């Protein structure tokens, strides 16, 4: 085949494509046309071996003609594609009635645990506390040793710890943030540390991951009376002015003296009975345990470089889920984590 004849054949493809495109009415047919003319086995590709059969000096001219033809064919195809897409869009919009009311999107809401945590943080920041945060993957020093829990301390058995290595673990409490804060800040210190904590528990009242808020206040002349007044303000703000509070002696390695704090049962108003039946929440005692607290042990101050002869402080820790269960009257802790929108939708 001569050079001129091949060029004419190439250029004739433009006219053939243009004619074929004029008969196309759908994007599916348009794609078939592309394959027929411009595909790997299409008409244009079928002529390319003929270029290689020409004398060497004639190939550049024919090659330029082939590129020019290919560019022109692609432009024709793209133009027709845009026309069909626009026609399809117009057809789709023709059946659209803008006067039909739209669907209101479902409204999300904060999780009840988040709501309670925000409320508690708001209460304590109103009392002058600062909110701090830190790593959930901790080392043994901050989670245990600095809090007066050396490796052989029996109180470590009170917490079923999730270890990653011998020294790295998922924090079992947010108390490590108290140590980290005291390391970088001199007294006075007034902080709360909300966040997730992890332990090997799972039943009606425990989950492997739950939420705590730890509180710490350090200054000169801090007393147990300051602790009681702070917690009394928190409990009355959260559950109402009529709720009563009491301290019971207890033990925590990082506080001395230590106490468990009870409040009058919000389910039975402290009477021990609901509708003449025993209250399931307080087991007829009229009291429910709400948190643990105490005066910071001098050994903890020594670990962070505070002089225990000069400074005193108190610390407390409470479980957010327990507060939420009491506040909202929920009997099974696991309901918070089952992602049932029927349950969560009640807190919108």
C-alpha positions as CSV (number, residue, x, y, z in Angstrom):
1,X,0.0,0.0,0.0
2,X,1.3,3.4,-1.0
3,X,1.9,6.2,1.4
4,X,-0.9,8.4,0.0
5,X,-3.4,5.6,-0.1
6,X,-2.7,4.8,3.6
7,X,-3.1,8.5,4.6
8,X,-6.4,8.6,2.7
9,X,-7.6,5.5,4.5
10,X,-6.7,7.0,7.9
11,X,-8.5,10.2,7.1
12,X,-11.6,8.4,5.9
13,X,-12.0,7.0,9.5
14,X,-12.8,10.5,10.7
15,X,-15.8,10.7,8.4
16,X,-16.9,7.2,9.3
17,X,-16.7,7.9,13.0
18,X,-18.6,11.1,12.6
19,X,-21.4,9.3,10.7
20,X,-21.6,6.6,13.4
21,X,-21.7,9.1,16.2
22,X,-24.7,10.8,14.6
23,X,-26.7,7.6,14.9
24,X,-25.8,7.0,18.6
25,X,-28.5,7.7,21.2
26,X,-27.1,6.2,24.4
27,X,-23.9,6.2,26.4
28,X,-23.8,2.4,26.1
29,X,-23.8,2.6,22.3
30,X,-21.3,5.3,22.4
31,X,-18.8,3.1,24.2
32,X,-19.3,0.4,21.6
33,X,-18.4,3.0,18.9
34,X,-15.3,3.9,20.8
35,X,-14.2,0.3,20.9
36,X,-15.0,-0.2,17.2
37,X,-12.9,2.7,16.0
38,X,-10.4,3.5,18.8
39,X,-10.1,0.3,20.8
40,X,-7.0,-1.9,20.9
41,X,-8.5,-4.0,18.0
42,X,-10.4,-1.1,16.4
43,X,-10.2,0.3,12.9
44,X,-7.5,2.8,13.7
45,X,-5.3,0.2,15.4
46,X,-5.8,-2.2,12.4
47,X,-4.1,0.3,10.0
48,X,-1.1,0.9,12.2
49,X,0.9,-2.2,11.0
50,X,0.7,-0.8,7.5
51,X,2.8,2.2,8.7
52,X,5.6,-0.2,9.6
53,X,5.5,-1.7,6.2
54,X,6.3,1.6,4.4
55,X,9.8,2.7,3.5
56,X,11.7,4.3,6.3
57,X,11.7,7.8,4.8
58,X,7.8,7.7,4.4
59,X,6.9,6.6,7.9
60,X,7.2,10.1,9.7
61,X,4.7,11.7,7.4
62,X,2.2,8.9,7.8
63,X,2.8,8.7,11.5
64,X,2.0,12.4,11.9
65,X,-1.2,11.8,9.9
66,X,-2.2,8.9,12.1
67,X,-1.7,11.0,15.3
68,X,-3.7,13.8,13.8
69,X,-6.5,11.5,12.8
70,X,-6.5,9.9,16.3
71,X,-6.7,13.3,18.0
72,X,-9.6,14.4,15.8
73,X,-11.5,11.1,16.4
74,X,-11.1,11.4,20.2
75,X,-12.3,15.0,20.1
76,X,-15.4,13.9,18.1
77,X,-16.1,11.1,20.5
78,X,-15.7,13.3,23.7
79,X,-17.9,16.0,22.2
80,X,-20.7,13.4,21.5
81,X,-20.2,12.0,25.0
82,X,-20.8,15.4,26.6
83,X,-23.9,15.9,24.4
84,X,-25.4,12.6,25.5
85,X,-24.6,13.2,29.2
86,X,-26.2,16.6,29.1
87,X,-29.3,15.2,27.4
88,X,-29.5,12.4,30.0
89,X,-29.2,15.0,32.8
90,X,-32.0,17.2,31.2
91,X,-34.2,14.1,30.9
92,X,-33.6,13.2,34.6
93,X,-34.4,16.7,35.7
94,X,-37.5,16.9,33.6
95,X,-39.1,14.4,36.0
96,X,-38.0,16.3,39.1
97,X,-40.6,18.3,41.1
98,X,-38.8,20.9,43.2
99,X,-42.1,21.5,45.1
100,X,-42.0,18.1,46.8
101,X,-40.9,18.4,50.4
102,X,-37.5,17.0,51.1
103,X,-36.7,14.3,53.6
104,X,-35.3,15.7,56.9
105,X,-32.0,13.9,57.6
106,X,-31.9,11.9,60.8
107,X,-30.6,13.9,63.7
108,X,-27.6,12.5,65.6
109,X,-27.0,13.1,69.3
110,X,-24.1,12.8,71.7
111,X,-23.7,9.5,73.4
112,X,-25.1,9.4,77.0
113,X,-21.6,8.7,78.4
114,X,-20.3,11.8,76.6
115,X,-23.3,13.9,77.9
116,X,-22.6,12.8,81.5
117,X,-18.8,13.3,81.1
118,X,-19.4,16.8,79.7
119,X,-21.7,17.7,82.5
120,X,-19.2,16.5,85.1
121,X,-16.3,18.4,83.5
122,X,-18.5,21.5,83.4
123,X,-19.2,21.2,87.1
124,X,-15.6,20.8,88.1
125,X,-14.3,23.5,85.8
126,X,-16.8,25.8,87.4
127,X,-15.1,25.0,90.7
128,X,-11.7,26.0,89.2
129,X,-10.4,22.7,88.0
130,X,-8.6,22.3,84.7
131,X,-9.3,19.4,82.3
132,X,-6.2,17.4,81.2
133,X,-5.7,14.5,78.9
134,X,-2.9,12.0,78.0
135,X,-2.0,8.6,76.6
136,X,-4.2,5.6,76.9
137,X,-1.2,3.3,76.4
138,X,0.9,3.9,79.5
139,X,4.0,2.6,81.1
140,X,4.2,0.8,84.4
141,X,5.8,3.7,86.2
142,X,3.0,6.2,85.7
143,X,0.2,3.7,86.0
144,X,1.5,2.0,89.2
145,X,4.9,2.8,90.6
146,X,4.6,6.5,90.9
147,X,1.2,6.0,92.5
148,X,2.7,4.0,95.4
149,X,2.2,0.6,93.8
150,X,5.6,-1.1,93.4
151,X,5.8,-4.3,91.4
152,X,5.2,-6.6,94.4
153,X,2.3,-4.6,95.9
154,X,-0.7,-6.8,96.6
155,X,-3.1,-4.0,95.5
156,X,-2.1,-4.6,91.9
157,X,-4.3,-7.7,92.1
158,X,-7.3,-5.3,92.5
159,X,-7.0,-4.3,88.8
160,X,-7.0,-6.9,86.0
161,X,-4.5,-5.2,83.8
162,X,-4.2,-5.6,80.0
163,X,-0.4,-5.7,79.4
164,X,1.2,-5.1,76.0
165,X,4.7,-5.9,77.3
166,X,6.2,-6.3,80.8
167,X,6.3,-2.5,81.2
168,X,3.7,-1.2,78.7
169,X,0.0,-1.5,79.4
170,X,-3.4,-0.1,78.7
171,X,-4.0,2.3,81.5
172,X,-6.3,1.0,84.2
173,X,-7.1,4.4,85.5
174,X,-6.6,8.1,84.5
175,X,-4.5,8.7,87.7
176,X,-1.3,8.6,85.6
177,X,-2.3,12.0,84.3
178,X,-2.1,13.3,87.9
179,X,1.5,12.2,88.1
180,X,2.4,13.6,84.6
181,X,0.8,17.0,85.6
182,X,2.6,17.2,88.9
183,X,5.9,16.4,87.2
184,X,5.6,19.4,84.9
185,X,3.7,21.8,87.2
186,X,4.4,23.2,90.6
187,X,1.6,23.7,93.1
188,X,-1.1,24.9,93.2
189,X,-2.6,22.1,91.0
190,X,-6.3,21.6,90.4
191,X,-7.1,19.2,87.6
192,X,-9.6,16.6,86.4
193,X,-8.6,13.8,84.0
194,X,-11.5,12.3,82.0
195,X,-11.0,9.5,79.6
196,X,-11.1,5.8,78.6
197,X,-9.5,3.1,80.8
198,X,-9.1,-0.6,80.3
199,X,-9.4,-3.7,82.5
200,X,-10.1,-7.4,81.9
201,X,-13.8,-7.3,83.1
202,X,-17.1,-8.0,81.4
203,X,-20.4,-8.5,83.1
204,X,-23.6,-6.5,84.0
205,X,-21.6,-3.8,85.8
206,X,-18.2,-4.0,84.1
207,X,-16.8,-3.8,80.6
208,X,-13.2,-4.2,79.3
209,X,-13.2,-0.5,78.3
210,X,-15.0,2.2,80.4
211,X,-14.6,5.8,81.3
212,X,-13.3,7.5,84.4
213,X,-12.7,11.0,85.8
214,X,-9.9,11.4,88.2
215,X,-9.5,14.6,90.2
216,X,-6.6,16.1,92.0
217,X,-6.1,19.3,94.1
218,X,-2.7,20.2,95.6
219,X,-1.8,23.3,97.6
220,X,-0.9,24.4,101.1
221,X,-3.2,23.6,103.9
222,X,-5.6,21.4,102.0
223,X,-7.8,19.3,104.3
224,X,-10.3,16.5,104.1
225,X,-13.0,19.1,104.7
226,X,-12.0,20.7,101.3
227,X,-12.4,17.3,99.7
228,X,-15.8,16.8,101.3
229,X,-17.1,20.2,100.2
230,X,-15.9,19.7,96.6
231,X,-17.6,16.3,96.3
232,X,-20.7,17.5,98.0
233,X,-21.0,20.3,95.4
234,X,-20.5,17.8,92.6
235,X,-23.1,15.3,93.8
236,X,-25.7,17.9,94.4
237,X,-25.1,19.6,91.1
238,X,-25.4,16.2,89.3
239,X,-28.3,14.6,91.2
240,X,-30.1,17.4,93.0
241,X,-29.9,19.4,96.2
242,X,-31.8,16.8,98.2
243,X,-29.2,14.1,97.7
244,X,-27.3,13.2,100.9
245,X,-23.6,12.0,101.0
246,X,-21.5,10.0,103.4
247,X,-17.9,8.9,103.7
248,X,-16.8,5.4,104.6
249,X,-13.2,4.5,105.5
250,X,-11.5,2.5,102.7
251,X,-8.1,1.8,101.3
252,X,-6.3,3.0,98.2
253,X,-2.5,2.8,97.8
254,X,-2.1,6.4,96.6
255,X,-4.3,8.1,99.3
256,X,-4.1,8.1,103.1
257,X,-6.6,8.4,104.6
258,X,-8.9,7.0,102.0
259,X,-12.7,6.8,101.8
260,X,-15.6,5.4,99.7
261,X,-18.3,8.0,99.1
262,X,-22.0,6.9,99.1
263,X,-25.0,9.0,98.2
264,X,-28.6,8.5,99.0
265,X,-30.2,6.3,96.4
266,X,-31.9,8.3,93.6
267,X,-34.2,5.4,92.7
268,X,-35.9,5.1,96.1
269,X,-35.0,8.6,97.5
270,X,-33.0,6.8,100.2
271,X,-35.9,4.8,101.6
272,X,-34.7,1.4,100.4
273,X,-38.1,0.6,98.8
274,X,-39.8,1.5,95.5
275,X,-43.6,1.0,95.3
276,X,-43.5,-1.1,98.4
277,X,-40.9,-3.4,97.0
278,X,-37.1,-3.6,97.9
279,X,-35.0,-1.2,95.8
280,X,-32.8,-3.3,93.4
281,X,-30.3,-0.5,93.1
282,X,-29.4,0.1,96.7
283,X,-30.5,-3.4,97.9
284,X,-32.8,-1.7,100.6
285,X,-29.9,0.1,102.2
286,X,-30.9,3.5,100.9
287,X,-27.3,4.2,99.8
288,X,-25.2,3.6,96.7
289,X,-21.5,3.8,96.3
290,X,-20.5,6.6,94.0
291,X,-16.7,7.1,94.0
292,X,-13.4,6.7,95.9
293,X,-11.3,9.4,97.3
294,X,-8.7,10.4,99.9
295,X,-5.8,12.6,100.8
296,X,-2.8,12.1,98.5
297,X,-0.2,9.8,100.1
298,X,3.1,11.6,100.9
299,X,5.0,8.9,98.9
300,X,3.2,10.1,95.7
301,X,4.4,13.6,96.4
302,X,8.0,12.4,96.9
303,X,7.8,10.5,93.6
304,X,7.1,13.8,91.7
305,X,9.4,16.1,93.6
306,X,6.8,17.8,95.9
307,X,7.7,18.4,99.5
308,X,5.0,16.5,101.6
309,X,5.9,18.7,104.6
310,X,4.8,21.8,102.7
311,X,2.0,20.6,100.4
312,X,-1.2,18.6,100.9
313,X,-3.7,17.4,98.4
314,X,-6.8,15.3,97.8
315,X,-7.7,13.0,94.9
316,X,-10.8,11.3,93.8
317,X,-11.9,8.9,91.0
318,X,-15.3,8.0,89.7
319,X,-16.7,5.9,86.9
320,X,-18.7,7.8,84.3
321,X,-20.9,4.7,83.4
322,X,-21.9,4.3,87.0
323,X,-22.9,8.0,87.2
324,X,-24.9,7.7,83.9
325,X,-26.6,4.5,85.1
326,X,-27.8,6.3,88.3
327,X,-28.7,9.5,86.5
328,X,-30.7,7.9,83.7
329,X,-32.0,4.8,85.6
330,X,-30.2,2.2,83.4
331,X,-29.8,-1.3,84.8
332,X,-27.3,-2.9,82.4
333,X,-24.0,-1.2,81.7
334,X,-23.6,-3.0,78.4
335,X,-26.5,-1.0,76.9
336,X,-24.1,1.9,76.6
337,X,-21.9,0.0,74.1
338,X,-24.4,-2.0,72.0
339,X,-25.1,0.8,69.6
340,X,-28.9,0.3,69.6
341,X,-30.2,3.5,68.1
342,X,-33.5,3.0,69.9
343,X,-31.7,3.3,73.2
344,X,-29.4,6.1,72.1
345,X,-32.2,8.0,70.5
346,X,-33.7,8.7,74.0
347,X,-30.8,11.1,74.7
348,X,-31.3,13.5,71.7
